[in-house]
Amino acid sequence: MHTKLLLSSIAIVAVGGISYWLIAPAYRVVEKQDASPIAQSPKPQPSVPAVKDALETMDAPTKAKMNAQIEVMKEKPILKEMQTPTALIAKVIAQGQLVARAHEVKGKVLLIEDQEKQILRFEDFETINGPDLRIYLSSTLGIEDSIDLGAIQGTKGNVNYSLPGTIDISKYRYVLVWCRAFRVLFSYTELR
């Protein structure tokens, strides 16, 4: 009898912890307005390559769970004001218009070379919030061969991500907004 009570208590604590982990991001509201090192107009985008995520193979209960969590979070954008110093010799070396995959998105992404560093800049960016959203540079539209740039810093505005060293965009040419919790690509662009 005590064993059943103990096991029930452990199950309740585990389910509560997982639920909190999945729902907690819904309460973060951060809009970013990073300063742009430069301004540039977008180039036309090519045809859509093959996507490597779990959206098409996801079972109905998991898809319903993901959509329920997104419904809770989508009206709670991440908003944050932050300024990034502007360099005197900054230039766009690649760019791309964001494309929707699982959810609508607006904006473009610029890869900017600023003296001896690179910055990945999301401009006029707008998407919905979701569980465990992260930004990746990837060789495909999946994350098997990718560079994790960390948690999404803002779901609306202008957001800068400092890149670790110099990135070879001939290899890592895709920028992904990825839901790590459900292994789903929210949106992406190809840098050209």
N, C-alpha and C positions, 0 to 999 in steps of 0.2 A: 504494500500500500504506500509506504514512504518512497519507494523507488519510482512508482508511477507519478507521485506528486513532484518529486525532484525532476524527473524527465519532462513533465509538463511545464514546470517553471523554467527550465533551460530552454525549451522550445519557444516559450513566450518571449524570453529575453532575446533570443537570436532573431526572431521575426521582427521584434521591435527595433533592434539595432539596424537590421538591413533596411527596414522601412525608413528609418531616420536618415540613413546614408543616401537613399535614393531621392527623398523628398526635400532634404535640407537646402540644396541649391536653389529651390524655388523662392526662398526668402532673401536672397541676395539681389540687390538692385544696384547696378553699377553702369553708368554711362561714361565713356571715355571721350576726351577731346584732345588727343595728343597733337602737338604742333607738327606740321608737315615740313620736312626738309626741303621739298620741292613740290611743284604742281605739274601734272601731266595728264593728257587725255588718253582714254583707253584705246587699245588696239582691238580689231575684230577677233572673235574667238573661233577656233576650228570646230569640227564635228566632235561629238561626245564619245570618249573612249569607254572601255568596259569598266564597270564599277565592281569593286570587290568588298562588299559588306554583307550584313546579314538581313537586309530588308526584304529581299525576295524569298528567302528561305525560312523566314521567321514564322513560327506557328501562331495561330490565331490568339491564344491566350497571352503569349509574350507580346505580340503586336498591340493587343488591347491594353496591356499593362503599360507599355511604352507610351501609347497615345494618351492614356489617363494621366500619366505623370507629366506629359507635355502640356496637356490642357491646364493642369494646375499651375505650371510654370510659365506658360507662354505670355501671359499678361504682366510678368514681373521681369522687365528687362534689367540687365546689368548696366548700370550707369556710373561713370566715374570721370572726374575732371583731372587731367594730368598733362603737364607740359613737358615736352622733350626739347632739349636745346637744338637749335638749328645750326647746321654747319655752313661754312662759306662755300664749300665745293661738294655739294650733294647732287647726285644724278640718278635718274631711274635707269636701271639696267634690264628690267623685265617687268611686265605687268599683265594683268588679266581681269576680266569681268567675272564676278561671282555667278555661279550657276546653281539653281536649286536642285536638290536630289530628293531628300525626304521632307524638306520644309522650305518654304519661300525664303528668299534672301535678296538683299539689295546691296549694291556697292561694288567696289573694285579692290584689288590687291596690287600693291606696288612693291617691287624689290628695289631698294634704294641703297646705293653705295655712298657712304658718307665718310670721307677720308679713308681710314683703314678698317672700317667696319661696315656691316650690312644690316639694314633694317627692313623688316617685313611690315608694311603699312596697310591696314584696312581703312579705306576711305569711304565716307558716306555709307557706312556699314549698318545694316539692320537685319536681324534675324530673331527668332524666338529663343527663349532660354530652354534648356533641357538638362537631363541628368548627366553629370560628369562630361560636359562638353570640353574638348581639347582641340588645340591647333597643331597640325602636323604638316611638315614638308615631306613629300613622298615621291617615290619613283613610279607609282601606279595610283589608281583610285582605291587603294586599300592601304593598310598600315603595316604590311609584312616587311617592307623595306622603307622605313621612314625615320624622320627626326622629330621627336616629340618636343614641341615648343612650350608645352605646359597648358594649364587650364585657361580657358577663354577669359580674357580680361574685360571684355565688354560686349554686349549684344547690340549696342547702338552707338554710333558716333564714329570717331576717327581714332584708331588704335595702332600703336607701334609695338612691335616685338623685336627686341635685339636678338640677332642670330649669333649662335656660337661659332665664331670664326667665319671663314668664307665658305659659302655654300655653292656647290657645283650644280647650277640649274640645268645643265644638260642631263643630269641624273635625277635630281630632286626638283622636278618642274611643277609638281602639283601641290597646291595648298589646300588642306582639308579642314573643314569644321566637322569634327567626328564625335559622335556620342559613344564614349568608351563603355558605358554601362550596358548598352544593347548592341554594340558593334555595328552602328549604323552611320552612314555618311549623311550629314545634314545638308552640306553644300560644299562646293569646291571651285577652284579655278586652275587653269594651266597657265603658268608664267611663260611669256614669250617676249 
